[in-house]
Amino acid sequence: MTGHPSSHPNQGATSAAPRRIVVAGGGPAAHRFADAMHARGLDGWHVTVLTEEAHLPYDRVALSKALTDSDVDLTLGSASMWDHTALNLKTGERVTSIDAAGKTVQTAAGTIYPYDELVVATGSDAARLPIPGAELTHVYRTLEDVWSINKAIADLTAKLGRKVNAVTIGGGLLGLESAAGTEQLGATPIVINGSPWLMNTQLDEGAGQALGRLIEAKGFTVHGGVFPSEVLSDDDGQVTGVLMADGRIIDADIVIVAIGVRPRDELFRAAEGAPQQFQLGQRGGVVISDDCSTEVPGIWAIGEVANFGGMCLGLVAPANTMAEIVADRLHGGDATFPGFDTATKLKLSGVDVASFGDAFARTEHALEIVYADPARGVYQKIVTTDDAKTLLGGIFVGDASPYTSLRPMLGRELAAEPGAYLTAAGGGDAPETELPDDAILCSCNNVSAGTIRDTVNGCGSCDGNAPVQELGELKGCTRAGTSCGSCVPMLKKLLETELTKSGVEVSKALCEHIELSRQELFDAIRVLELTSFEEIMAKYGTGAGCDICKPTIANILASQNSAYVLDAGRGTLQDTNDRALANMQKDGTYSVVPRIAGGEITPKKLGVIAAVAEQYGLYTKITGGQRIDMFGARLEQLPEIWKILVDAGFESGQAYGKSLRTVKSCVGSTWCRFGVQDSVAMAIQLELRYRGLRSPHKLKMGVSGCARECAEARGKDVGVIATADGWNLYVGGNGGATPAHAQLLAKDLDDETLIKYIDRYFMYYIRTADRLQRTARWQEELDGGIKHVEDVVVHDTLGIAEDLEAAMAKHVDTYVDEWADTLKDPERLRRFRSFVNAPDQKDDSITFVSDERGQMRPATAEEKALAGQQPVLIGASIPVRATTPGLSDENEV
């Protein structure tokens, strides 16, 4: 099939009436096309996207996240893009027919949309099983599908009072993702696969067998080489099992079918008035040329519905490329589709898997260089030409670290002999690879190494060709690393290499005064047992220090011993909030947050808080961390308030510090009929253990009593979720501006092992993270990510577990409440006065008014003026530095 130019190429010219583009479908390919048109300019165009789903276009690649967390937002890009007047997204509109002669489409609602150019991006449907009982199964394709699975497992767990047997039929990418999701939901994962080994489309037998051993070791049951013949159920329609072709019955409570997808090409089969028949592929999909056009002028196809070279593929990279090509063609370009990139990299229940290029060595005379260690579950293979020089493909299971550097070298000569890249064989790291400019670094978004270099050096199209020196900015400018993320390590490495070449020093120095990184400084202080800022600066610093190194050193010292944070000259090092042991607000007052461990509080203690708030006229708010925040206290009132609270048994909640904030919990098995463990007791135990623990950034924890996850534990730095067999431990989650889901570190742990692993995790983070780096970002930047964390925390590969546990034990044994300590010492109390030279004078410039809800709030400047008072921001005896008033995240209002 030969391509043809657009029937009406626009080439950027603006006409009186904009040309109309209709997009049938609202998945990732449709979104990428709309985004590509938006990026190139919409002058002279109007784009209407018709999607049958009720949602904005979302990331189907990340469906596994929605399976385990029904609240996760998978929306692609920025929703604000759809506010453009030339972009019109219609949800709930399914296109049912094309009139090619009349150039219109009709939707299920009967609405007719005329077009000048039609882009079909209808994607695919989940394949169904042609066996009895298939109507009782679930499929894994849309948000509604995974939400349904999530709810079904939760309901069955409650109904049956045991772990649910979740059978997934299909051992490919989607099937294993589905099975891994059911395991995270607390079910027993069972996989039925017709092929003798898993992921047989991407992996050869050796790799598939290695993957099978690895996931079986994690609690999965795999039945390979046999097909199901019937889904069994009882008289009430409840699934009871799967009858296999060999006569066996596999026990099942829920069955999920993930055996592949079928292109949704029904629009082309039913199209009317086409000048010539659409050509359809043998296995479905409409045949396209290399410009992504169909045989009918003005009609294009992209994504999974498009058949190129006899193939339809459900991968994000080719779909994105097709979308960009059509946008380019409509703007007068000549881009062509190079063919499908079938590279795959994923992590299944902590197991790394990668495949790319000619993974099965089908090229004539191809060589296969293989390292296999069945005992470790590691398999690495590189495929080259017969002279062992040119890379043709590869497969990695268990250890996929070489993939990142090898993938862009596909079709190119290797820098070393192939065996050097088989890192699992014990030969060390893979050889350094200098990527040619035309090598594709990010296959998802078709970004070359040359584009990255140009952007870093200021020759790209980002922000007026200004040089880019930050990884986040580089990702935003080029889109590299913004889809699957597997290229981010290589992207970061290339950025640092180019900066070094340009004479820009890639420094890990803490600040201009200390050349060491935070990790290096932490280790030096620990080994030499340094205890003062003066000692540290004399040995490792220059000058008097700054707003970066002073609080960092104070934090490190507090992490290594539990001495009072404001004594021995450390008070002057602290941020504003730490120096007041309270969070400063926008009007110069402070908030008071007593610790309420696990969110559990007695009526008597509630009464104390209420009495304090009434006595001092404080605004009260329940925080997202299950505590009560009292706002509006003047600096000199803090000791009085805390005296009452400490006498009543409260202690500091440390809402002001880079330390443990809260351990959120649900009511658990004590009260809830769905709870399988006592989550409140565990939350209280954890909060009392880690209270006062100073760290590079704030720490938050959550404990949920069942897979329903009411405590939102996977949005915390450390999350604990109860199972029928113990506790699942998740690490590296956070909310905020860049939210991240915590990742599974270990499962079905008893109490003692759970606490031991958390001890190790927190201490390893505290020792190795950068200044102000959350656990999520720290894990992302670790070489090996969560796998490295697992190696250190669970398997003790560095041999430091005992040392980490001892460090935590020292913290627990020496913890003292900071406010109780403050109240004992008159000298410490001298800090808490509004005016240094008039200790008894109150700050009368602070003014409050009542709001419409019967609470007090700070008066505005206008309200102060009406009262005859000049608006003043109070400068107390604690200078403001580093911490912006009112922005502490404990103020979860």
N, C-alpha and C positions, 0 to 999 in steps of 0.2 A: 504493500500500500504506500502510495506517495502522499506527501503532505501538500497542503495548499495554503495560501495566505488567508488571513482573516477576510471575511466578506466585506468588512468595512473597517480597515485599519484606521485608528484614530490619530496615532503619532503625535499626540499632545495638542492637536488643534482644537480650539473651542468653537463650537457652533451654537446657533441660537437655541436649538433644542438638544439637550444632552443625549448621547447615545445610551440606550438602555441595555444593561447586562442583567440577566436573571441567572441566579445560581440555584440549582436544584440540589438541596442537601445542606446540612448545617454542622458537619463534623469538622475534624481538624483540617482536612484538605480545603473545604470551603472557607474556613476561617483564614487559612494561610493565603488563599487567593484574594480575599477581601483586604487583608493586611498588605499584600503586595501591591494591590491597586492603590490603596491609601498611601503607601510609601512613595509610589511613583507619581502621584498626583491624580486627583479626580476631576480636574477641569475638563469639561466636555463629556463626562461620564455620569451615569447614575446606576448604582449597583443595588439590586434587591436580592437578598438571600432568603430562601424559603426552606425552613427546617421543620420537620414534623415533631421534633421533641420540644418540650416546654422550656428547655434551658438555653442559656447562651452556649455557644460552641465550647466544648470542654475536652480535656486531654484524655482520650481513651487509653493511651499508653499507661496512665496512672490509675486505671480503674481499681487496681488492687488496694490502693489507699482508701477508696470509697467503700470497698468491701469491709474493711476493718474499722472504718470511721465514717459513719453516715453523714457527719457534719463537715467533712473536708470539702474545700472549695477547689474544684478542678478547672475553673473557668480559664480559657486560653487568653493570654494577653490582657490588655486593659479594656474593661467594659466601656470606657469613655470613647473608644474608637467608634462605637456604633452611634454616638451622638452627632457624627458628621452628617451634614444635610444631604450628601450624595451617597450615603450608605443607609440602607433600610433593611433591618433584620426582622423577619416575620416568623415568630415561633408558632408552633401548632399548625403549620401549613404544609401538608404533604402533597407534593406534585404527583398527579396521577396520570397525566398524559401530555404528549408533545404533539403539537400541530406544526410540523416543519414547514409546510407550505405557507400557512398563515402566520408563522413566526409567533406563536403563543404557547403558553403552557397553562394547564388547568389543574387546580388543587382539589383535594377531597371535599372541600367546602363549596366547590363550584365556582370559585373565583378564577378569572382569567387574567393572566399577566402577559402582555406583549413584550417581545424582546427584539433587540438587534443582534445580540450575541448571547448564546445560552451555554453556560458551563454546568455540566452534570457532575456532581460530586456526591452521589447517593450512597457510596460506600458499599457495605456488605451486610448480610444477615448471618446470624449464627446458624451453622448447619444443625439439623435435627436428626435424631436417631429413628430409623424406620423399623422400630420394634414395638411389641406390645408394652403398654405402660409408659410410653414416651411422654404422654401428656402429663405425667406426674413429676417430670423432671424440671429442673431450672436450667437456664442458659446463662452465659457469661459474655455480655456484649454491651449493655447500656447501663446507665446509672440506676434505672429502675430495676434492672436485673440484679445488680449487686446489692442494692438496698433490700430487695426481696430475699436474697440469700441470707443477708445479715439478720433480718427479722426472723426468718424461719429457724435459724440456728438458735437464736436467743429464746424463741418460744418453745422449741423442742427441748432445750436444756432445762427450762423451767418445768415443763410438763413431765419429762421423763426422769428428772432428778439425777441425771448422770451425764457423762460426756456423750455427745452426739456422734454417731458414725456417719461421717460425711464422705460419700463416694464421688470422686470426679472421674468421669469417663473421658479420656484423652490425656496423653502424656506429652503434648507439645507445649509451646510457650504459654498459651492461654490456660491449658489444663493445669500446668504446674503452678502458675500464678494463682489460679482459683484454689487449688489444694493448699498452697501456703497460706492463703487468706483464711481458709476454714480452720487451719491449725492455730492461727493467731486469735481466732474467735473462740478458742477453747475446745474445738471439736477434734475427733480422731481422724486424721487425713488418710484417705485410702484412694489410690490411683489405679484405674484400669486402663491399660494401654494395649492396643491391638498389635503394635510393633514389639519385637523382642526387647528393645531398649528405648529409653526416653529420648525425646527431642530428636527423633530419627531424621527429621528434615534438616536439622542443623548439625547434628553430631554423628560421627561414625560409631561403630559398635563399641570400641574401646572407651571412648569418651562417654557414651550413653550408659555403659555399665558402671563407670566411675561415678557418674552423677547419681545413678540409682543407689549405689552403696552409701554415698554421702547423705542423701535425704532419708534413706531407711535408718541410718544411724541417728537421725533427728526425730524419729518417731513416725515416719511415713510408712505405710504399707503399699507395696507396688506389685500389681499382678500384670505381668507382661506377656505378650505373645498369644493373647486369647481375646476374643470379642464377646461382648454381652449379647444375650438373645432376648431378655425380657426384664422389665422392672417390676418387681413384685410388690404387692400391697395387701393390707388387711381389708375387712369389710367396710371400714370407715374411710378408705382411700388413703390411709397413712402408709407411706413407703416402708417396707420391711427388709428388702434385699434386692440383689441383682443376680439373676440366673445367667450363668456363663454358658458359652457354647459347648464347653466340655462337661457340663452337668453340675459344676460346683455352684453353690449359692454364697454370695458375699453379703454379709449383714450390712444393712444400710438404713439410716433414718432419713437421709436427704440425698438426692442424686443430682449432680450438676454435670451437664453435657458441654464439653469444650473440645469438639473434634474438628474444628476448623470453621471457615466462613465461606459464604457463597456470594459472589458479586450481585448487587441489586441492579440488574440490567433490564428490569421489566419495562421501563420507560422506552427503551430502544426496541423491544420486541413488539410493543403496542403502538409505536409511533405511526401517525397518519400523515399522508400528504408529503412524505419525503420524496425528493426527486429520484432517489435511488435507495435501495435497501441498505440499512446499517449492517455492517459486517460484524458478526458476533464470534467470539472465541469458542473453541471446541469445548472448553470447560467453563464458559460463561464470560461475561464482560464484553464491552464494546471495543473493537479494535481501533487503535489510534495510530497516527503517524508519529514521527519524532518531534513534531511541533505540538503534539497533544490534541490535534484536531481529528474529528471523525470524518467519514466520507461525505457527510452532509455539510456544506458550507455554513459557517456561523454557529456550529454546534461542536463544543469541545468536551472532553471527558478527562477527569483527573482523579487520582486516588485509587481505591480498591476496585472501582467499577471499570477502570481503564485497563484494557488488555494490550500489552506491548510485547512483541516477540513471543506471543503465545502464552504469556504469564499475566496473572493478576496477583499482586502482593499486598498484604496488609501491614506494611511498614511505614513509619513516619517519614523517613528520609526521601524515598521516591515520591511520596505524595506531596511533600513540600516542594520538591524540585519541579514537579509537574505544574503546581500552582504558580510558581514563579515564572515558568516558561510561558504559560498562557497570558499572564499579566504583561510579560515582556513583549509577546507577539502583538497584543492589542495596543501596545504603545509603539508599534513599529519596529520592534527588535527582531532578531533572527536566532534566538536561543533554541537549542535542540536538546531532546532528552537522551542522555548517554546510555540508558539502560538501568536495570535495577541493581541497587547496592543492597545485597542481602546480609550485610554485616549485622550481627546481633550480640549485644552484651547485656547481661542482666545478673541479678542476685536473687537466688531462690532460697529462702529461709537461711540466709547467711552464706550460701554456696555461690561462688563466682563461676559464671559460665560465659564463654565468648566463642564466636565462630565468625569467620569472614572469608571472602574470596572463594577460591576453589578448594573448599574444605575437604572434599572427598577425593581430591587428586585425580580428577577426570581428564585433565590435560594430558596429552600424549607424552610419555616419557617423564612424567612428573615424579619428583622424589618426595618421600615422606620421612621427615626426621622426627622421631617420637620418643618422648620420655613418659613412662607410665609407672606409677607406684600404687598398686591396688590397695595396699595396707593403709596408706594415707588418703586414698581417694583422690589422687592427683593424676591428671592426664594433660600432657602438652604435646601439640603436634604443629610442625611448620611444614608447609608444602612449597617446594621450589621447582625451578626448571632443572633439567637433568645435569646441568653444570653446578648446581647448588648455589647459584648466585642471585637469581631473580625470584623475589617473593611472589607466590601465587595464592597463598591462603594460609589459614591456620585454625586450630581448635584448642581451647583451653578450658579445663574444668578443675575446680578446686583452688587453682592459683592462676588467675588471669592477668597478672601484673604486666607481662610483656605486650598485651593487646594494645594498650594505649599508644606505644611508640611504633608498633609494627603496622597497625591498621592504615595509617597514612602512607606507608611505604609499599602498599600493594602494587604489583606490577613494576617495581623498581629493584635495582640491585642493592643487596644488603651490604651494610658497612662491615660486617664480620661474618665468619662462618656460621651457618644456621644453628648449630648446637649451642652457640654462645647465648642464644635467646631463650633457651630452655632453662629458665631460672630455677625451676623446682629440682633440677638435677644437682644443685649445690654449687654451681659455678659462679655465684654472686649475681649482682644486678645485670640487666641486659645492657649491651653496649650503647653508648651515646649515639643518637641518631640526629643528623642535621637534615631537617625536612626541606626539600626543594620548594620553591615558591608555589609551584602548581600542584603540590600535594594537598589533598583534601584533609584538613585537620578535623573539621566537624562535618561528618557526613549527613547528619540530620538536617542541617541548614546550608550545606554545600559551601562551606567557608574554607578557603585555601590558606595555607601557611603564609603565602605572599600577602593576602588581604590583612592578616594579623600583623605582619611586619609593617605594612604600609600604615595601618592605623596607629600602631605604637609609635612610629616615627613621624607621625603628623602628615602622612601623604594620603590618608584615607578620606572618607566623606563624613567623619564624625566631628560635629561641633566646629565647623569652619576649619577643618584640617589641623586642629590643635593636637599635639602629641598626647597620647593616652598612656598613663603610667599606673593605673589601678586596675585590678582584675575585674571588679564589678563594672566599671565604666567600659572596659574592653568588651565584656560580654554584652552589655547593652548596645554598644555601637555596632558590633558585628553579628550578634545573635549566636555566636559560637558558644557552646556549653549551656544553652538555655533550654534544650529539649531533654534528652536522656541524661546529659551530664557526664558521660563516660570520657569525653575529651578534655575535661577541665584540668586534670593534672598536666597534660601535655600543653594546654593553653597557658597555664601558669608558668611552666618551664620556658616556653617560647617568649613570653612577656619578659621574664627576668633576663633571658639571654640577650634579647634586643636592647633592653635598658643598659645592660653591661656594655654591649658594643657601642652604645651611644655615649658612653662615659657617665651614665647615670648610675651612681652606686646603689646597688640593691642592698640596703643596710637592714640588719635585724636589730640594730641598737635600740635600746629602750627609749633614749632621748639624746639630746645633744651633750648631756653631762655624763652619760653612762653608755659605753660602747657594747656592753653585754646585752643579750636578749633577756627577756623576763625569765625564761627557763634557766639560762646560764646563771643569772644573778641569784635566782632561788637556790640552785644547787650550791653555789659558792657560799651563800649565807648559811645554808644548812650544814655543809661539811665543816666550815670553819667556826660554826656556832657564834656568828656575829650577832650582837644584840642591840646595836644602836645605829642611828643614821650616820653619826660622825665616823664610826668605825668603817662602815660600808663605803662612804664617800672617800675616806682617806685611802682605801685600798683599791676601789674600782671606779671612782668618779672624779669629776673636776668641778670646780665652782661650788656654788651654794645650793644647787639643785633647782627644780622647777615644779610646775603644777602637774607634771607627768611622773617624774621619778619620786617625788616626795610621797604622794599617796600610795604609789606602787610599793615602795619600800615599807611603808607603814603596814600595808596589807600583807606583805610577805612575812614581816616580823610577827604579825598577829596570827598568821597561818601556822607558824612554827612554834609559838608558845602562847599561852592563854593569859599573859600578863595584861593588866588593865591598859586599854588602848590609848589612853590620854596621859599616862605617866611617862617619866624618864625622857621628856622632850618629844615624845611621839605625838602629843596633841597638836603641835604646830604643823605636823606633816599631813594631817587628815583633811579630807574634804569637809565642806561646810556641815553637811548632815551628820557625819561621824563625830565632829567636834561638839555638836550639840546633843548627840545621842537622840536625834529626832529629825524629822524631815521639815525643812523650811518651806513655807508656802509663799504664794505670790505677794501677800501683804506683809511679810516679815514675821508672821506667827508660825507656830509649829504644830505638827500633828503628833498624837500620842497613840501608839499601837501596842497594846499588851499581847503577849503570846497566848494563843488559844490552841493548844496542841491538838492536831487532828480535827479542829473545828468543834470539839466537844467542850461544853461549858455548863456549869450548874446554874440553876435559877438564882442562887445566892450570889454567885460571882457576876451574873448579869445585873443584879441589883446594885452591886458596887460600881460597875461601869456607868449605869444610869445615874447613880447619885453623883459621881464625879462630873459627868457631863452637865447635869443640872446645876451643880454648885459653881462650876467655872464657866457656864454658858457656852458649851462647846457644841459644834455641829457634829452629828454622828452619822456614820455611813458603814454599812456592811460591805466588806471588800470581797473581791473575787477569790481571795485566798481563805475565806471562811473565818475572818476576824472582824473586829469592830474598830474602826478608825475614828478618832476624836480630833477635830480640827479647831484651830483658833486659840491655842494656848500661847501666852506670851512666854518669852525665854525664862523670866524669873519665876513663872508659875510651874515650870516643868518639875523641879524637885518636890514641890508641894503635892502635885498630882501623883507623881510616882511613889511618894511616901505612902499615900493611901492605897495605891494599887499593890505595892510590894507587901505591905502589912496584910493585905487580903489574900496573898498567895500568888499574885501575878508576877511575871518577870518580863524583861524587855523582849519585844517581838522582833527587834533588830531590822525594822522596816527601812532603816537609814543606811545599812551597811551592805557591802559586797559579801554576803554571807547567806546562810540558809534563811529563807523567808517563812515559807509555810509548807505543811504536808496536808494537802487537801484529801478528804476521804468521803466516801458514801457511808451509809449506816451499816452496810455489810450484813453478815448472817445473823447478827443479834436481833435485828428487826425485819429486815427485808426478806420476802419469800423467795427472791431470786438469788440472794447472796449465798456463796459457797465457802467463804472464809470471813473471819472477823477483821474487816478492813479498818475499823476504828481503832481497835487495839494495836494493830500493826502500825497505823499512821502515828499514833501517840508515841509508840516505842521508837520509831524512826525520828520523829521530831525532837524528842528529848535526847536522842543520841547525837544528832548532828546540829543542834542549836548552837549558835555562836561560832560555827565553822566558817572562818574567813576564806575567801576564794577569789579567783580573778574577776568574777562577775557574780551577780546574784544567783542563788540556787532555789529552785522550786521542785517540790515532789508531789506525787499524788498516789493514792491507793484506792483501787476499785475492788469491790467484793465479788464481782462477776464480770463476764464478758460484755455486759451492757455498758460498762465503762462510765458510770455516772460521775466519777471524780475526775474525768478527763485526764487520766494519768499519762496518756501518750502525748499530751501537749506539755509535759514537764521535763525538766532536766533528767530526773529519774522517775520512772513510772512503774508501779507495781500493780499487777492485775491478777486476781485470784483465779485459780483453776480448781477442779475437783481434786487434783493431785498436789497442790501446793501453790506456788506463786510464779508468774511470768515476770521477768525483769526487763524493762525497756529503758534505754538511755539515749540522751541527746535530743530531747524535744524542747521546744519553746514556742511562745506566742510572739507578740510584738510585730514590728514592721516586716520582719522576714521569718514567718512562722515555719516550724519544722516539726514533723512527727518523730517521736522517739522510735528507735529501732530495737528489735528484739535482741537481747544479749544472751539470755538463758531462760529456760522454762522449767516449770514443775519443781521449783526449789523449795526445800524446807526452810523454816525460819532462820536457822543458824547459817546456812549457806547463802541465803538471800542477803543477810546483813554483812557477811564476809565479803561478798562480791561488791556491794555498795561501798563498803569501806575502801576497798582497793580502787574502785572506779573514781570516787571523789578525790582520793589522795593523788592518784595518777594525773587527774585533770589539774588539780591545784599545782602540782609540780611542773607540768609541761605546757600549759596553755599560755597564750599571750595575754598581755594586759587588756582587760575589759572584753575578753573573748568568751562568748557563751559556749556551753558544751556542744551545741549543734554545730557551730562553725569550727570548733576545735576538732571534732570528729571528722568533719568533711576534709579538713586540711591534713589530717594524719595520713601518712603513707600507708595505704591499706584500709583506711576508714574503720568501719565497725569490725572488720575481720581482725585488724590489729588490736583494737580494744579487747575483743574476745580472747585473742592470744595472750595478752598481758593479764587481763583480769581473771579469766576462767582457767586458762592453761598455764599461766605463769611462765611464759616463754623467756622473759627477761630475768627471771629468778629474783624478783623484787617483791613478791607478794607478802612475804613475812615482814619486810621493812615497811610496806605501805600499811599493813594492819597494825603494826606497832605505833606508827605515827598517829593513826586514828585513835588507838587506845589511849595514847598520851593526851590527845585533845579531850576525849570523853572524861578522863580522870581529873583533868585540871580545869574544866569549865567552871566559870563563875559568872553570874548574871551581872551585866555591866551597870544597870541602874541600882541594884542592891549594893554593889561595891561603891558606887558614887555616893550614895546616901550616908555611908559610914564615915566619910572623910570630909571635914569642913573645908579643907583646902580645895578639894575637887569641886565642892559646891560653889566656890567663888566664881567659877566660869559662867554660872547661870544668872547673869544680871544684864539688864538692857543697857546700862550706862556704867562704864568702868569707873568713872570718878564720882558717881553718885549711886552707890549700891542699893540704896533704899528707894530710889525714885522709880516710879512706874512709867511705862511708855504710854502716855495718854493720846498719842497721835493715831493709835490703832483704833479704828471705828468699825462697828458692825451694825447691820440692819437686819430686820426680820424679812424672810422671803415669803412667797405666797403659800408655802407648805408648812409654815410655822417653825421653820428652822432659821438659825442665824447664818449670815454670810458676810464677807468683807464689803464694806461700803465702796461704791465707785467714786471716782474723782468728783463727779458732778454732785453726788450725795454728800460728800465731805464739804464741798464748796457751799452747798445750801446750809450746812450746819455751821458755816463760818470757820472752817478748818482747812488749812492748806494741805493738799494731798502730799504725803511723805512716805517713801519706802524706808523702813527702819533699818539703820545700820547698827547692828548690835555689836557686842564686844567680840563676836566671832566673824572675822572677815569672810566674805563670800568668795569661794574659789572652786572651780572645776565642776561643781554640781549646780545645775540650773534650778532655781527655786520652783517648786511645784511640779517638777517632772519626774520625781521618784515614782517607779511603777507600782509601789505599794498603795499609792493614792488611786485605787482602782475604781474611780467614780465614773 
